[in-house]
Amino acid sequence: MYSIDSSFCCVESKKGNLWMRSEWIFQQTIGRMKHQKMHRRKTIVLFISFLLVLLLFFQSERVKIIERTFILEGPTGRSQLYNSCFVPYWNQVTTDDVTHSDEFRKWAATGFGGNNNLIDGESRLLSAFVYPEDISIITTAMHTFGKQATCRYYDCNRIEIHSARFESRVWPLAVISCPRRFGAEFVSVSFGNEEEIETSREPIPLINRVYESEIHTVVEEPIHELSVCVGPLYGNESKWLEIIEYVEHYRLLGTSFFYFTLFNMNEYDRKIIDDYERLGIAESTKYVTEYLRLGWMSHLIQTHECHYRSKFHSKWVVNMDIDERLIYTGPFNLRHYLRSMPSNIGEVSFTTNRVLKTEENPSKYVSESQLLSELMFIKYNKTTEISWYNLKGIIRPEMVALLFYHWSFFQFEGVKVMSVPKRIGHVRHYRNIDTAALNGNWMENYDGKLRITRLASSFEKKLITAVRRKVKYVYDQRGIRCEEIPEWLSSRYKRELLECKFRYE
């Protein structure tokens, strides 16, 4: 018995030891599993935290770096999603420097191309244009000439494009030239060490002057063959009739587009500008300034703004004030003559004569008989001799760097200027003798003789017809008759407010 019990005890003891070891192993395993689980939890928490930090970083960078918010137009015209701003094919361009930068620096070093007029004027952004290789920004102040200027670029959401700024200078006059940036739709400038908050200028839209064919190549020929840069419109004299005569005169010469600059203009005169814009044959720049009155030197702002506005948009541009009419007396027509010019001709200059203008233009249209009696080209015909004293030109904008009122000063390398013989054409300048106006005393200093000259008879007839048609369409409007107004309306308001007349009053 003893031996059997002893063996049994030993077996029981071994079983107990095995159970205790299994329990210990099980507990160790459970402990390791809990530890591993806690470790995995920590790892997951750390990984998620890292992802959140990374996402926050990219979110903050997305606000700064605008190239990450584009929808790109592909060569086939289909779009590839790449965040939010749609960028057409022509605007997927970045350039390193400004075209003709070496020539600009050389000319700017001479100090020529600036003006100290309007010395305390605020430098406001007037307009900006994007060309195949660069951008031009025009401001309203002349005193910034020669200053360091920083070009700043913005996307479709007006968020500044990161690392895109470019250091430039103001030349000529109030123009800043900048290279292009991928996806830029708005631009602004800052001068010198200006503080961002105090002197920030809200960005203005880029006006497109890059035109493409269907295969996404830049079109070399501008949209318009011959256009007109109209001198600035300001002052107290009514200009509605003068504008119509001017536009219809140049349309008969073959021009297809007009660039207006409006400093100040009454509502009645503005109606005719609006109508030409409605037809798509004109566009206007509205000049906003803090000055109550502008001197004649502000003309330079218009000259340069229109020069850059017409660049790559028109092949040839007639630069004439509202009282100046080009007279072409050569073979065929003006456009045919310009087509005969050698490719290196950047300007053709015409002689001028003056036509004595003694009265102000009518303030409003009254009747057809009044209109015919007030047409400037019929009413005023006492003229001076044709002379080279004041030249006026037709310009190739992309071939000329700097303009004066009457002609260009700097042309790019290889470009020539040609003088047009008197037998081919001249400028007919209607000058008044108002002593309060600029050079209004010109007759006191003129020692020549006046003679009667008129436009060619066939041209006059065409011009009369065109002016009459336009005036009647825009201004010959009958008043509202009181009988046409509903009774409930006429009984509710005073007659003076309704501005009506009864048929048989």
Sequence and secondary structure as in RCSB ss.txt:
>XXXX:A:sequence
MYSIDSSFCCVESKKGNLWMRSEWIFQQTIGRMKHQKMHRRKTIVLFISFLLVLLLFFQSERVKIIERTFILEGP
TGRSQLYNSCFVPYWNQVTTDDVTHSDEFRKWAATGFGGNNNLIDGESRLLSAFVYPEDISIITTAMHTFGKQAT
CRYYDCNRIEIHSARFESRVWPLAVISCPRRFGAEFVSVSFGNEEEIETSREPIPLINRVYESEIHTVVEEPIHE
LSVCVGPLYGNESKWLEIIEYVEHYRLLGTSFFYFTLFNMNEYDRKIIDDYERLGIAESTKYVTEYLRLGWMSHL
IQTHECHYRSKFHSKWVVNMDIDERLIYTGPFNLRHYLRSMPSNIGEVSFTTNRVLKTEENPSKYVSESQLLSEL
MFIKYNKTTEISWYNLKGIIRPEMVALLFYHWSFFQFEGVKVMSVPKRIGHVRHYRNIDTAALNGNWMENYDGKL
RITRLASSFEKKLITAVRRKVKYVYDQRGIRCEEIPEWLSSRYKRELLECKFRYE
>XXXX:A:secstr
 HHHHHHHHHHHHHHHHHHHHHHHHHHHHHHHHHHHHHHHHHHHHHHHHHHHHHHHHHHHHHHH GGGSEEEE T
TS EE  SSEEE GGG    SS TTHHHHHHHHHTT S   SSTT    EEEEEE SSEEEEEES STTTT EEE
EEEE TTS B TT  EEEEB STTEEEEE  TT  EEEEEETT  TTTT    EE EE   B TTS B SS SEE
EEEEE  B SSS  HHHHHHHHHHHHHTT  EEEEEESS  HHHHHHHHHHHHTTSEEEEE   S SS  GGGHH
HHHHHHHHHHTTTEEEEEEE TTEEEEE SSS HHHHHHTS TTEEEEEEEEEEEEE S   SS   HHHHHHH 
HHHH  EE   EEEEEEEEE GGGEEEE SSSEEEE TT EEEE  TTTEEEEEEEE  TTSTTTTGGGG  S  
EE    HHHHHHHHHHHHHHHHHHH     BGGGS HHHHHHS HHHHT B TT 
